[in-house]
Amino acid sequence: MSNRLIDLVGTQFERMTVIERAHNSKRGQAMWRCRCVCGVERIVCGGDLRSGNTKSCGCLSREKARWNAKDMVGLRFGRLLVCGRSGTNRWGAALWVCDCDCGGRAIINGKKLRSGHTQSCGCIKSEAARYIKFRDLTGWESGRLTVAFYIGIDTGKEHMWMCNCVCGGTIEVTHVHLTQRNTRSCGCLKLESSRANLEWINQHQKGENHPRWNPILTQAERVRGRQYPEYSAWVLDVYRRDHFTCQICGHRGSPLCAHHLDGYSWCKSRRTVLSNGVTLCQTCHLQFHSMYGKHSNKHNQFKFFKAIQNRKPRRKRKARVNA
């Protein structure tokens, strides 16, 4: 069998004319740059050209879809009345302009019209959310929540209810979450359960009861590596006092760091004193130590750092322009 390359330059295959040789494919197949009669250039495999699998840049299939599209002007599908053609989408499917009985207008794929998938401009779904399966939930109780009054339909077309919690808070809840009891509080129930789990961990998984307790380490090594119960309790107390919020940028939630105002390495007497700690986010913590280094930090350095950060201009949000 001969492996000699067949020169296809200048040869025409249906609508494609070979211009020049291109690079080989990953499989080693010969590729050719071709120009279609519509003016578009494509790189095509030589085998696909000779076998007839590739006849154009794609315009031929689009034209066939346009020619084979059935004329549906004047036909009715549910609430939609087809009033004209609107070209094709990028896959070559015919699109039709339809008028809805509610007064709206939409451009729909012809296949979805014929299959019954689309029967309106969207008004049927809106009416279903407004009327179907609706009942008054005023006074309904779901866990700690009691429904106060009906708010309306949100952007996601869900019925919204204002609920009062036994802790005194309020929350907006969807109709489905109330009836299925997925939402049972304003968030206080989850917060209390998290606190209870944290207290249980502090009582039963600290020190020698911790699953990763290393009995080989001495107390001096634990203090050097900050792996002792008093230090862990100090970190948690600092976070709670600062409401888990960075005291520089105001970032709330992880990742956080409990920073020592007087350095941990030199001020041994105040290592676990609450007033010697402050909550910082990871970014602000790294910025502080990049400016002042480590192992010799003092309380005054943090004051200067905070003053510098407060003087930095903050980005202003762009005002929305109402059309």
Helices and strands as residue ranges (DSSP letters): E 12-13, E 16-21, E 31-36, E 41-45, H 46-51, H 59-68, E 76-77, E 80-88, E 94-100, E 105-109, H 110-115, H 123-131, E 141-142, E 145-153, E 159-165, E 170-174, H 175-179, H 188-204, G 207-209, H 219-224, H 229-241, E 256-260, G 268-270, G 274-276, E 277-281, H 282-292, H 299-311
